[in-house]
Amino acid sequence: MRYVSTRGNAPILGFDEVVLTGLAADGGLYVPEAWPSLDEDEWRDLRGRSHAEVAHRIIRRFVGAALTEDELADLLEAAYARFDHPAVAPLHQIGPHDWLMELFHGPTLAFKDHAMQVLGPLFELLLTRAGRRVTIVAATSGDTGSAAIEACRDRDAIDVFVLHPKGRVSEVQRRQMTTVDAPNVHNIAVNGTFDDCQTLVKSLFADADFRDDVGLSAVNSINWARIVAQVVYYAWAGVALGAPDRSLGFSVPTGNFGNVFAGYVARQMGLPVDRLVIGSNRNDILTRFLETGTMSQETVVPTLSPSMDIQISSNFERLLYDIHGRDAAEVRAAMQQFRQSGAYDIPDDLHQELLGLFRGHRLTDEETTEAIRVIHQTTGELVDPHTAIGIVAGQVAGRRDEGGVTVSLATAHPAKFPDAVERATGIRPPLPARLADLYDRSERMVEAPNDTRALQAIVREGLRR
Ligand SMILES: *Cc1c(COP(=O)(O)O)cnc(C)c1O
């Protein structure tokens, strides 16, 4: 399997190099040269298999010769063993044609563990084999950071630096990052927004000397292996609910477009997905884009669903590349237009094509609170604000084809956002027992200005070499 950059000016690489590299050298994102696919019998053959087996059959299509079948199988068995629930991603029925898939049973209580628990050991294996080490710098709006830290802590070949926007992540989210006591883990509170953090990370990658000097790599949602690992639960839910003999819609609370893009990949692989709903909070760049055909950036406002407080959805570039017929020159032009003017207009025919599959729906904080209350009252499910947005978006914008189903993705455990859940329902969701003393553990982090040079100095100082 070979990978190309969405901007067309970076070397073509294999899976192992793409995983270790993260962002392509031309500023683009790596995608497979062609989508692998499963035929109908191969999809049917996934039914009744364990999560690790489904994962193996999906992920091996993207790996090529980079891992042996056994190496991959062992890695996946170990990764999913760290999830609390024996089903890994249990499905609950919440309506006649509506299901909720719980993706929060991993070590840090958000769906990002699904990708990170695969990516951590994958990194270690590839690095050890190549005799290399890397410095991971990640920006987080809350959940990526802790998931990356849990996946990479105490690994000899990796130093991890996580940037979070100061004061804009929940206390549980912050503590899950800053209370990890490992010599290779560094938390940096940036005076700025998540988009500032993400731009800072990109600026480090853009500095070739720095990048090569510290062996920079990324585990944030632009890393291709994360997308691949997320395709797994779309396949899992799909076959459990009757695919390929039944069509499916998914509703996905969306920020960086990584999760919902994995749903698109599952569709390109042959899963009969006929609707992907993008749930937004007031930071609704994608919902506005689907409504108007214009992608225009506004300032980020803090909401009850901080992991979606994003105005630049990095992974969208991968979809743009595909819908532009894999024409990298078109992607370069679009990205340049967006960078220069803060807006991008998609051609009408492509806009219509997108609407054939994607819909967006936005909720204010008041609507989100009301949704948490109503969902609890009508289904008994206690859901976090992100999940509530996804459920309502699926109800409003999901497709109701004869016989089809809609699956809403529960992306975080309610105890990650206890204040919002308590305000809506009167119930304060308790943390799982293994995290019960989180509020008593001591925190470690440094503060930094929104400045590339300052960040480079912090990284150099923190390295163990
Ligand atoms: C990261 C995150 C999202 C957004 O996912 P993307 O892949 O960035 O679109 C939604 N909900 C929760 C709880 C998250 O942690």
The ligand as an ORCA input file, in Angstrom:
! r2SCAN-3c Opt
* xyz 0 1
  C     -12.116     14.796     19.574
  C     -13.537     14.719     19.962
  C     -14.562     15.032     19.049
  C     -14.263     15.497     17.656
  O     -13.698     14.479     16.867
  P     -12.942     14.831     15.502
  O     -12.335     13.574     15.060
  O     -11.902     15.877     15.875
  O     -13.956     15.382     14.578
  C     -15.876     14.867     19.456
  N     -16.180     14.471     20.721
  C     -15.221     14.192     21.627
  C     -15.622     13.783     23.000
  C     -13.878     14.301     21.280
  O     -12.930     14.006     22.182
*
